[in-house]
């Protein structure tokens, strides 16, 4: 009887976790198993591996996978470059600066992605505001719709707050006195950043990059509107395969490939950020 109180917290914890586990099983595990089962069947219902083989041997499907990864990587890099100065200003600036910049960065999240994408269409179209300004300045027009470049620009604006939030939190945990000490010792700005700031900022960079990459690789609305059919990505391929072509097997296979890529990124992040710091120093 004396051992019952020691076991009771574990029993209570398992009981408290039971609803979450049931929700996870019902709304994640079961649908994934259903998609996995559909991915190995063709339109006639026969077993086949052609849906997965298409992404290995079909040049169009391989191009879609490569374009999706390229857009996600380009978006991540662009948000990192644009997000660091904003994050530093938010973390190191005055209260008024933080308030203004935070509002400017995070306010677009209150707007629908459809509205933002149509706004980028107005700006980036061949006869849009950007090309009108270039023409006024005597510069050649640029094509930024129905290609990967325009999708990267639009996605970077949508996902910039996630990168800024991760970097600002990481910078807030870095004592400014460390950078000031390096400057006092005569270290130039680029060396202070490379030797002092960057190593301590790495967890924030990895967290922000993971968020941005995972969202960008599965984005649908922005690539569909900005990229169109000439810059198809995995999300739009899944949509057209399931709703227009009627190839549920191919759509399911593409969905599982996206899931595997995302899970691989999360696992890699866990290994780098959460496992390596606990290893003893050599």
Secondary structure, DSSP 8 states (H G I E B T S, - for coil): -TTHHHHHHHHHHHHHHHHHHHHHIIIIIHHHHHHHHHHTB-TTS-B-SHHHHHHHH-HHHHHHHHHHHHHHHHHHHHHHHHHHHHHHHHHHS-HHHHHHHHHHHHGGGGS-HHHHHHHHHHHHSTTSHHHHHHHHTT------SSSHHHHHHHHHHHHHHHHHHHHHHHHHTS-HHHHHHHHHTT--HHHHIIIIIHHHHHHHHHHHHHHHHHHHHT--HHIIIIIGGGG--HHHHHHHIIIII--HHHHHHHHHHHHHHHHHHHHHHIIIIIIGGGS---
